[in-house]
């Protein structure tokens, strides 16, 4: 999002309107109408099989055709003929699983008639008793709660607001007050463990009218300190005594993603959240009050409060449990997603809060482009859903509420894509996968254990029905895994039963496999001390005597020695055994002779071309010869000179780069090859960079004719691909003692401007993120700027001669955010379909008294909005680096090198 609130739950601003199903069918002009239907809601069968009916409504005889039933991989499973003139075809769905059904008639004239739908056969519904023992949640939002219960979810979410209440509402703070109104009737809907949550700001009468509102909402009020803190607590108690629901939820999240809405100091922020928590607890001591409700489980962030500051300022003392959301930008669950959770748990243990339950009430992946998160396809969404929930189970999640069943996203595909059902209610693969997971873990006996068999093969192990159950997958591709013991059942991600192999060998993929063993204690796991093994070497393995260990490839046994071939990927491995008293494991850490850091780009002032650099640390006492290379996709490889590395030594490896195009986004692999007598080893690290230059202009106006233009149209458009004929842009940059010059030329057939400077991001305009301190660590407020950085987000827009400026973000109090900046010098010219923005940002509005030195770099991000008159509700933009549209995060800015 381009506004300050990028995460999904903020998009619920406005009433939570009802979901209205629709049908998905297509027909040729004047041809037969074709549609699918079933006897169950939304084609979700709570049974072991089902059937879909194709109806053909034709005014006359029609040609023959075919119905094709495919699975989540697009692989055909059934093909049924449609006879010429037929009016109905019954399509059987013989087993549990996800199905995509398409029907097509042979074309007679023009476009062939067709229809499509999806279905899921998910097995009998869990009993309420089974469902209410689960940690799984699924927020229905605009979807039918019956379908959420059918999937197997226990937890749901109720979001509401208090900003509409007038001062008279405070009378409900008295628990004995009654206005004589009849009791709110309980709706006829499934039972959930609901988690309530407040959002959308406070009533205007509670706020100081003399303090400006920095962020005007289209719905709701402002989220800042009240004039009277006791009055805020009274309002919360009144709300708790007279909620909009028949019953107050047993769990309550004090506020939804408050760090994106708050306006004020950190101390007041914590007091605001603590006051809400105390008000609820005083009115309802039995309610589990949860906080802080941040959008990510970040301990420390660059641009807003993190959990470290919240704990330091005493918020946790007002809470019964921790709640966070755990979104990531489209990456796999085994990376940043679960690492954030592990860091959170470690932090809670270190600060004495390790016994607090942790709830995760929002996270998910979108399957359509057009929002802040990078999209995945529908199959990947299902895979990530199962894997993320399985991993959260291993972290003792008290609840894990997936976002979401159906969210209509104000008609925006990117937000709709978070749904695990289509907008007509029919299931996506993720709905079937969620339903199967819920059934598979019913009756689970903890603890859940996450075992990394190899760096890419993951196994979640737990007890069930006196035996053991497991969820296994390969996060990076396919591999063969040998199961221990004698499993009694194997199922795929959608619940289809798979054959049990006689040799125990199964193929793993990114789609998890579910396995169970009878009469094996799944809750105990004996773990031997870890072994460290350098690849290309071997180590004694004393446990081998009983011969029942499973050795994951490419590791192997040679007598009593464990062998790691020279090509073994570095990382954690686990040898697993099934013993008489339960499971046994042997952790192994495979290392390389060298440890190589992530490569970084450097461009010293005295060099015409940049360097790609990394550090290499030797883990062996054997002298090595080391050579580094950078393989750039679509270009060629660059090499550094071979250097000797002594045992235990750390060296810097610089690779000169040449012939690079300014503004182009480069990706590739940084490869380090080491050689010693009898061994050759290779390590690779991915890299990505975009080379930008700002040229010295001396005094006065830059000579733009001599400054290279950097085309960033294809960098990564926001909202999906943007064709060059629709919108393209170039950047030129210069700097002088006066300030930083930017010249952005945008080719766009329409130039649509906003009515106000603050809202210019919603029309054609430029957003500019700047961080003068990109090379400094993020730290406390010891010097200048928030956490040691001078970060700003400026905007320029408007018509020629009617230019507008705005400052949305500032880390310096003397340059307040939420206002125009008259010192920002802007000239806009429109010539045909080209709009040219010439922008001078004086150094003093960037928090500096003079220009930075040549050879350094400035953090930068650009967003060029593309608004067209016929699609003003769509949010599209060209961007150069991240940190503006996807999130307000200067740590994701790129670098502008001062030459």
N, C-alpha and C positions, 0 to 999 in steps of 0.2 A: 504494500500500500504506500501511497505517497504522503498520506497524512501521518500524524505521529502515532497511530495505533494500528500496527500491521498485523496483529494476530486475529484469528478467526472469530473468537467470541465477540469481539468488538463489532463485528459485522451484524450482530443481532440488534443493533440500534433500530428502534422502531418496534412496533408490536410484533409479537411472535405469531404470525398469521397461520391459518390452517393450511394443511397440505391437501391439494385437490388432485386426485389421480387423473391421468390421461392415457390414451392408447397410443401405441406406436405401430402404425401401419402405413403402407404406401400403395398407390395404384396408378396405373397409366390413365391418361386422359381418356374418358369415355370407355374405360375398360373395367374388368371385374374388380370389385372391392374385396380385399382379403384381410382377415383379422384372426388373431389367436385369442383363445380364452381357456379358462380352466374352472374347475369347481371350487378352487381355493383362492384365498385372497393373494393377489400379487404373484401368483404362480409359485408360491412357497408351500411345499408339501410336507406336512408333519407326519411323514410315513416313510416306508422303505421303498416306495415307488410312486409314480404318478403318471398323469397323462394330460396332454395339451390337445385342444381341438382347434383345427384350422377350419374356418368358415369362409366359403367363397360365395359372395353375393353377386351373381352375374345375370344381367337381363337376358342373355341368350347363351348358347353353348360357348365354351371357352376352350382354348388349347390345353394340352397336357402340360404337366410341370413336375416339380420335385420339391420335397421337404428335406432339408439337411439338418441334422442334429450334430452340433460340435461341442467340444468341451472347452475348458478355460484356456487351453493352449491353441485353440482353433483347429484341433484335430477332429476329423469327421468320425463320428461314432455310429450314426444311423443315416440311411438314405431311403426315403419312402416316395413312391411315385404318386403323382396327382393325376388321376384319370381325366381325360377330356370330358368336360361337362359336369364333373363331380362338384357337389356342394359342400362336402365335409370330409376331412381326413383326421383320424385320431392318431396322435403321435405318442407312443409309449415312452416313458422314462423309467427304465427297468431297475435302476439301483440308486442309492444315494449319490449325490454329486451335483455339480453345476452344469447347466445346459444352455447353449445358445441355439435357437431354432429359427431357421430362415425358410421361407417358401417363395418360389419363383415359378411363374408360368412362362412357357416358351413364347417368345414374342411373335405376335401375328403381324401387327403393324405398330410402329412407333416403339415406345419404351415398354419393356416387359413389366407386368404387374408383380408386386412382391409385398411381403410383410416379414417382420422379424419380432422376436421377443426373447426373453430369457426366463429361466426357471431354476429352482433349487429344490432338490429332494434332501431334506436334512434329518429325517428320522423323527420319532415321537418326541413331543415336547418334554423337557425336564419338568419334574414336579416342582411346585413352589418350594418344598423343603430342600430339594437338591439345588435349585437356583439360588436360594437365599443363603447358601453356604459358600458361594463363589466369591472371588475378588473381582470378577469381570463386570464391567459397566459399558453401556452404550447409550449415548445421549440421543434421544429421539428427535429433538429440535422441532422440525415441521412434519415429522413422520408419525405413523401410527404406533402408539405404545404397545399394542398387542403384538406387533411384529418384532419389537425390541424384546419382549418377554419370550416370544417364540424362538428367537435366536439364542436365548439362554442367559441374558444379562440379569444381574442382580441390581447393580447401581444405575441410577439415572440422575439427571441434573435438573434443577429448577432455578432459572434465573429470573430475578425481579428487580424492582427499583423502588426508591422512596422519594424521588425528586418531585413527584406529583402531589404529595401530601401537603396540606396546608397546616397552619399552626394548631388548628383545632384537633388535629389528629393526635396531638400529644396527650390528650385525655386518656388514651388507651394504655398509657404507661402504668396507670393504676390497674392492677390485675383484677380488682373487684368491680371496675367500671363495666357497665353494659348499656348499650343503646337500645336494647329490646329487639334488635334485628334478628330474624331467624337464623339458625346455624347454617353455615355453608354446607350444602349437600355434598357428600363424598361422590366423586365421579365413578362411573362403572368402568374401571380400568384395572390392569394387573397391579399387583403389589410390588413395589421396589424399595430398596434402601436409597431413598432420595437424598441428594446432596444439594441443599439450597445455596444460593449465592446472590449477593447484591452487585449492582453495577449501575452505570448511567448517571452518577453524580448525585448532588444534594439539592434540596429545594433552595430557590433563590433567596427566600427570606432568612435562611440560616447564614448567608454569606455576607461579607463586607462588600457593599456595592461600590466602594471607592477603589477596590483592587481590580485591575483589568483582567479579563478572561483571555488567556493566551490561545486557547483551543476551543473554538465554538463548535458545539456538536449539532448535527442535524436532528438528533434525538437525545433528550436527557438534559442534565444540568452540569454544573462545573464540579470538578473533584479537587477541592482544596480545603484548607482549614476553615472551620466554622467560626463565627464570631464568639460563640459560647460553647465550650466543650461539653458542659453539663447538659446543654440543650440537645446536642448531638446524641449523647447517651440516652436521654429521655426519648428522642425520636426512635432510636433503635429498640428500646424496650417496648414502646408503643407498637412498632412493627412486629416484634416478636409475639406480643400478646394478641395482635389482630392481623395475622398474615393474610395474604390473598388466597391461601389454600385452606382446606378443611382442617388439616393438621400441620403443625410445624415440623419440618424435617428433622430426623434424628442427627443428621450431620449438616453442618453449615460452614461453607467457605466464605470468609468474611467479605471478600471483595474480588471481583473478576479482573485479573491482570492490571492491578492498580498502578503499577510502575509506568504504564504508558499513558495514564490519564492524569497523574498527579501534577499539581502546580504548587510548588512551595518547597520548604526546606526538608531535609531528611528527618530531622527531629519531629517536625509536625506530621510528616508522612507516617512515621511509626506511631505517633500518638493517635492519628486518625484511625489506623487499623486496630490499635489496641482498644480504643474507645468503643468501636463497633463490637469487638470481641467481648469486652466487659459488659456491654449492654445486653447482649444475647445471654451471657452466662447468668447475669443477675435475674433476668426474667425467666430463663429456663436452664437451671443448673444441670439438667439431665442431657442437654444437647452437647454433642461433640463439636467444639468450635475449632475450625481448621484455618490455617493461614500459612504464608501471606498471599497465596494465589497468584504468584508471578507466572509470566508466560513461558519461562524456561527455568530449569533448576540451576541457574548460573550462580556460582558463589560470589563472583565479582565481575562487574561489567564496566565498560568504559563510559556509558552514557546514561545510566540509571542505577537505582539502588539494586544491590545484589543481596544474597542471603547472609553474607558475612556482616554487612552493615546492619541488616535487619536484626540479626542476633545480638550484635554488639550494643545496639540501642535498646535492647530489652524486649523486643516484640514476642519472642518465643515464650516468655514467662506468662503471657496472656492466652496461650493456645493449648488445646488438648492434643493436637496433632498437626503435622506439616502437610500442606497441600501446594503442589506446583503443577504447572502444565509443562509438557516436555516435547514441544515441537522442535524439529530440525528442518533444514532447508533441502528436503528431498533425499537426504543421504540414508544409507542402510542402517537398520537398528543396531547392528554390531559395532558401529563406530561411535560418533559423537553422542548419539541418543543414549546408549547404555552407559558410556563413560561419564556423562553428566550425572547419571543416577548414582553410580559408584562413588563419584566425588562427593555428592550430597550426603550419602550414608557415612562416608569417612568423616566428613565435616561434623555431622551430628554426633558421632561417637566422640570426636576430639573435644567438642564443646559441652559434653555432658548431657546431650539430648538424644542419645542413641536409642532410648526406649520409647520415643514418640512414634506413633504410627504415621506412615507416609501414604498420602493419597495422591493419585495422578488423575486429574479430572478433565484434562483435554490434551489430546495429541492425535495426530493422524497424517495421512499422505493424500494429496490430491491426484486424481487421474486425468485432469484436464488442465491445459495451460490457461493463464490469465489471472494469476494471483501472485502473492509474494513468494510462494514456495515453488521450487522446480517440480514439474509434474512427473509422474511415473505412469506406466500403462496399467490397465485394470488388473492384469495378472500380478504384476509387481506389487500393486497396492494390497492385494490379498496376501501375498507372501510376507510383506513387511508387517501387516496387521498381526498375523499369527506369530511371527518371530519376535516382534516387540512385546506382545502380551506374554509370551513364554519367558522372555528375558526378565520382564518386570516381576513375574512370579518368583524368580530366583532372588530378587532383591526385597522379598517380603512386602510387596505392595499391599496395603490395606484395601485399596481399590484402584482399578485402572479403567477409566471411562474413555472409551474410544470416541473420537469425533469423526463421523457421527453416522446415524442411520440415514436421515434425509435432511439436508439443508438446501433451501432453494437459492440461497446466495444472491438475493435481489436480481435474479435472472442472469448472473455472471457465471459463466462456465467454470472459471477457476475456483470459485467458492463452492459451486455445486459439486465439483469433483471430489471434495472430501467425503461426500456421501458414499455409503456402501450399498445403496440402492439407486436405481435410476429415478428420474423425476416422476415417472409414471408408477413408481412403486415396485417394479420388477427388479429382481436382485442383480447385483454385480457379483463377480467371483468372491469379493471380500465378504459379502453377507453369508454365503455358503461356508466359507472358511471359518468365519467367526462362530457360526452355529456348530460346526464340527468340533472346534477347539473347546467350546463350552461343554459339549457332551463328553468329550474325551477326559477333561479334568474333573468332571463331576465325581464327588467322593474322594478327591485327592487327599492323601496324607502327606503332609510336609515333613521335612523341608524340601523345597525344590532346589536342585543343584544344577548350576551351569558348568558343564565340562567342555573345555576346548580340546577336542581330540587332535586337531591340527590347527594351524592358524585360520583355516577356513571352514573346518567341520565342527559343528556345534551340537551338543547333546544336552537336553534338559531332562533330568532324571528325578523321579519322585515315587512315592509309594501310593498304591491304590488297591483296595480290596485284598489286602494282605500280600499283594505281589508288588511288581514294579511296572511303571509305565515310563515311556520316554518319548521325546520329540526330537528328531534329528534333521539336520539340513546342512548343505554346503552353501555358504554365502557367496562364493565366487564362481561356481560352475558345477560341474558334475564330477563325481568320484565314486569309487566302490568302497563300501564299508562292510566289515564282517561283524555280524551280531554275536554277542556272547550268549551262551546257554541255548535254550529252546523256547523261543517266543510262541505264544498261542494266538496272537492276532497282530496283523500289520494293516494299516489303513493309510490312504493318501490324504492330502490336505483337505479334500472335499468330502472325506468319509467313505470313499469306495474301498472295499476290502481288497487287499493285494495277496497274492500267493506267498506262502512261507517257504523260502528257499531251503533246500536240504543242506546246502553248504553254508548257510547263514549270510551269504553275500548279497547285499542290496545296493542299488544305485541311489546315491544322494544327489540332490539338486537344490536350487534356491527354494523350491516348494517343500515344506517340511513333511516328513514321514512320521507316522505314529506307530509305536510298537509297545506291546505289553508282554510280560512274563508272569506266569503264575507262581505262587509260593516262593517268591524271592523278596527279601526285605529291601525295599527300595529306599528306606529312610536312613540307612547306615552306609557310610563310605569310608573305608580305611585308606588313608593316603600316606604314602611313603615320602621321605624327604626328597626334594627336587634334585634332579641331575642336570648339570650343564654340559652340553656336548657341542663342540665345534664341528661344523659340517666338514665332511672329508675326513673325519676321525671316528674313533670308536671308544666305548667306555664299558667297564665291567658292570654287569647287571646281575646282582646277587639274587634277585627274586625269580630268576628264570627256572629254577629247579622243578616246580610243579607243572610247568609246561602249558598252563591255561591262559597265559597272557595274550591279548590281542594287540598286535603291533601295527599302528597306523602307517600306511605307506606315506613316504618312501623309506621310513625307518625299517630296519630289519634286524634279526638276530643271527649271529654267527657264533654258535656254541654258547658261551656265557657272556658274550659281548654284544652290546647294542651298537649298531652301525648307522651312521648318518652319511649318505652319499654326498659328494661335493655339490650336487644340484639341489639339495634339500632346502626348501624355503625356510628362512629364519623365523623364529617365533615359538609360541608354546605348543607342546604336544602332550598327549595323555595316553599312557598305556593302561588299558582297562581289563579287569579280570572279574569273573564271577566265581566267588569262593563259596565254601560251605556255609559261612556265617553272613554272607552278603557280598557287597561290591568292594573291590580293592582297586587302587589306582596308583600309578607312578608318573608324576609330572616330569617332563623333560623340557628344558629350554635349549633350543638349537640356536647357536650364535654363529656369526661369520668371523673370519680373521679380523675384519674391520667393522667398526661402527661408523656409519656415514650420516651426517646431519642433513636436514632438508636444504636443498640448494636455494640461494638467494641471489637476486640480481644486484650488481654494484656498477656504478658508472662514475668513476673518479673524474674530477674536472680536467685532469691532464691527459685523459684518454679520449680518442675520437669515437671509440666504440666500447660497449659495455662488457662486463665480465659476469659469468655465472659461477658462483662460488659455493663450496661446501667444505666442511671440516671432516677429516677422517681420523679416527682413533684406533690404534692397533690393539687387539685383544691377545695377540700372540707374542711370544718372546723371540720368534723367528724373524729375521730381517726380511722385509718385503719390498718389491718393486711395484709401484702403484701408478696407474694411469686413469685419468678421468676423461669422459666424453659426454657430450650433450647431443642426443638424437632429437632433432626438432621435427615434429610432424609436418609433412608437406614441404619441407625445405631440405636440409641435409644434416650431417653430423659435424660437430666441432670438437676439437681435441686439445687437451693440455699436454704439456711435456711430462714424460715419465719421471717420477721422483722416488728416491729411496726413503723408506720409513723404517726406523729402528723399532725393536720390540717395545711395546707400550707407548710409543711416541704418538703425538697428535699433530697433524699437518693441515694446512689450508690448501685446497685444490682450486685454482682459478682457471676457467675455460674462457678464452677470448671469443667473442661473438662478432660476426661481421655481416654486412649486407642485409641488416634487418630493416623492416619497414615501420616507420613511426605509426602508432595507432593500431597496429595489427596485434591480435591476440595469439600468442604462441604457446603451444603445449608440447610436451615431450617427456623424455626420460633422461635423467642424469645418471650415467653409468660409471661405476668405479670398478676396475679390474685390478686385483692384486695377485702377484706371483711370488712363490717361494719354491725351493727345490721340492719337486714332487707334487705341488698343489697349485691350482689356479682357481681363483674365486671371483665371482661377479656379484655386485650389489647394484640395485637400481632404485632411484627415487623419482617420482613424478614431479614435474615442475609446470608452472604456468606464469606467464608475465605478459604485460603489454607495455611497450616502450613509448613513453611520452617525453617530449622535450619542451622546455621553455627557454627561448633565446633572449640574451641580453639586448635591450633596445636602446641603451644610452638614455639621453634626456629627450623628453618630448614623445610624440606620437610614434608608435611602431610602424616600420615599413612592412606591411603585411605581404607585399609582393615578394619579399625575400625570405619569408618565414614559411616553412613547410606546413601544409594542411594535412591533418591526420584524420582519415575517414574512419569513424567508429560505428557506422550504420549496422554492421553485422556483429558487433561485439556480443550482445545477448539481449535482443529486444524483450521488453517487458510486455506481458499479455499475449505472448505467442509471436510467431514470425511476422515481420513487416516487410513487404516487398519494397525494393529500392524505388520503384515508381510511385509508391504511396508516401514514403518518407525516408530521407537520408540526411546525414549530417556530417560535418567536418569540424575539427577544432584546430585553431592556431593559438599559440601562447607566447607571450613575451613578459619580461620583467625588467623593472628599472627601480631607481630610488623612490619613484612615485608610488608604485604598487605592482600588483599582478594583473597583467592584461590577458583577457580571453576573447577570442573571436570565434563565434559559433555560427556557421552557415547551414541553414536547414532548408532542404528542398521539400516542399509540401504543397499540394494543390489547394489546400484551404488553410487560412490563418484565422483561428477562432480564439477569441480572448475572453477572459473572465471579467465579471462585474467588479470584483474586488481584488486587491493585491494579495490578501491572505489566501484566497482560494484560486490563485492563478494556476496552481498545479493541476487543476481539473480541466484546463484548456491548454492551448498552445503556449508553452512557456519553458524556461530553463531553470532547473534546480541545480545548485552548486554546493557540494560539500567540500569543506577545506579543513585540514588538520596540519597546522604548522609544525607539529611535534611528532610526526609519524615515527621517527627513530627512537623516541624516548619510551621507557617502560610506563605502563599504566600504574599509577601510584596514588597515594592519598593526596589531599589538597595541601601540599607542603609549599608549593611555589605559586604558580599562577595557573588558572584554568582548572576545570574539573579533572581531578586525578592526574594533574601534571600536563594536560594537553589543552591547547587552544583550538577548539573545534567549533565550526559554524556551518549552518546551512542557510544560504541565501537563495533568493529567487528573483528572476527578472522576466518581465513579460509586458503585454500591452501592444498598442498600435504605434506606428511611427509618429513621433511627436507627443504621444500620450504614454510614455514608458512608466512602468510600475516597478517598485522594488519591495522586497520583504525579507526579514530575517526570522526564520522559524526556530532555529536552534543557536544558542550561544553558550559557551562554557565560561564566559567572563561576565560578572555581574555589572560591570560598567558599560557593557554593550547588551542591554536586555533584549531577550527574544520577544517575538510576537509583535513586531512593529516594522514600519518601513525604515530604510537606511538612506537618507539623502546624500551621504558621501559616496554611495555606490554609483558610479558614473556609467550610464547606459545610453547607448544610441541604437535604435532599431530602424532598419531599412527593409522595405519590401519591394522587390523588383521581379515582376512576373510571379513565378511560383517559388522564389527564393527569398527567405527572410534571413537577414544578417543581424546578429547581435554583437555589438562591440561593447565590452565590459571592462571597466577598470575597478579593481578592488584595492583601494588604498591600504597600505600595510597597517595603519592604525585601526581599521575596522576588522582586521584579522588578529589584533592583539599584539602587533609588533611595532617597534619604533623605527626599524630600518629593514632593508631587504636582507633575506638570508644570503649566505655565501654561496658562490658558484660551486658546483659539485655536490651540493646537498639535494634533498628532495622534499617535496610537500605532498601530504596526503590529499587526494582529490577524488571526487566522484561527480559525475554529471548525469542528469536525467532530462531528456528532451521530450516533452509531452506531445502527443500526436492526437489532436481532437478533430473529428469531422462532424459536420452539422447533422448527418443522418445517424450517427451512433455516439451521441454524447455520453451515454451511460457506460460505454466501454472504456476501460482504462488501458491505454496503449502508450508506450514510450520507448524511445531509443535510450540506451544507457551506456555509460562508460564507467566500469567498475560498479561494485555493489555498495550497499550501506545507506542508500536513500530510499529506494522503492521496495526492496524486499524486507528491510528492517532499518531502523535508525541506528546504525552501528558503524562508527568510524573505524573500528578495527578491520572493516572490510573494504576500506578505501584502497585505491591504488596509489602509485607514485608518479609525480610530475617532477622530472629531473631538471634542475637549474643548470644550464650550460654556461 
